[in-house]
C-alpha cells in the first residue's frame, strides 16, 4: 500500500497522496468519468474516490493504482511520481521482468510472506548443507538428496522443502511467471503461482526446479524469477550466468523427480508396449512419476545429452 512505502514521520507522505489525488482527478476528467462512474469501474465507493482525490485517504493499495492505470490506459508512474516514491528493488536474476511489474510483485510477496523466524523452521545451510550440494553436478546432487531423504516416486516436494528448510507460498503471480525464489533471508521462500499450484504435477515440477535454483544460487542474496514450463527454454533471453543456473535447475529437477535408473527401466518397458503410440507412452510415464509430459520429455533429453554429468 502507498502508505506503507514511507516511515511514519516521512514529511513527503501528505504531499504524495495529495499529488496522487490530483493525478486521479486529472485523468478522470480527461476521459469524462464522474466520481460515481470511476467508483463502479474500480469496485470502490464514491466516498473512497473522493477521499483519494482530496488527499484524505492515506492507505491506498497498489492494486488500486494498477486498476487506474488499466482504466485510463496509462502507466502507474503517472500516479506514483519517482521524485517522491523510491522503488527499492532487490537484486533480481532469471527471467526478465519490467521494473513496475517487479515492484508490484515484491509488494505482493511482502504481504504474503510468512513469519520465518519461528523455531519450527531451521536456518538454511545448517540442517541442509546447501554449500556442499552446490559443488556437485545436478544429477549427483539429486541422487544424494533422494538417498538422504529416502524419497520415492512421486516425490513429495512438501516433505523435501520441510527437510531442506525451504518455505513455499502460493500467491497469484503475473501471467507467464511460475515461481519467484526469494533468498534475501536465512530461510529461502519459493512463491509459486496459485493457479499453477492447483495442478499437482506442475506444482511438483515447479518446486523441484526452484529447489535446483536454491542450490545453484546458494550465496545469492536476491530473488530469482522463473517463467512457466515450456519444452524449449528461451535461454537467449538470459545472461550467461543465469543460463547456467537454469540448465542446472532443470537437470536437478528432472533427476530428482524421475530418477535415472527407474526411469530408464520404465521407458524401456513402455517402448515395448507403445505400438507406435508415443503420446500414450509419454502420458503413461508422466502418470507413473507424477509429473507433466514436458518433464518426461526433459528426462528423455537428459538421458541422451548427459546434461549435468560434466
Secondary structure, DSSP 8 states (H G I E B T S, - for coil): -GGGGS-TT-THHHHHHHHHHHHHHHHHHHHT--HHHHHHHHT--HHHHHHHHTT------HHHHHHHHHHHTS-GGGTS-TTT-------EEES---HHHHHHHHHHHHHH-----STTS--TTTSS-HHHHHTS-HHHHHHHHHHHHT--SS--HHHHHHHHT-EEEEE---TTEEEEEE-SSSS-EEEEEHHHHTSHHHHHHHHHHHHHHHHHTTT--SEEEEE---SS--GGGS-HHHHHHHHHHHHHHHHHHS-HHHHHHHHHHHHHH-TT-HHHHHHHHHHHHT--HHHHHHHHHHHHH-TT--
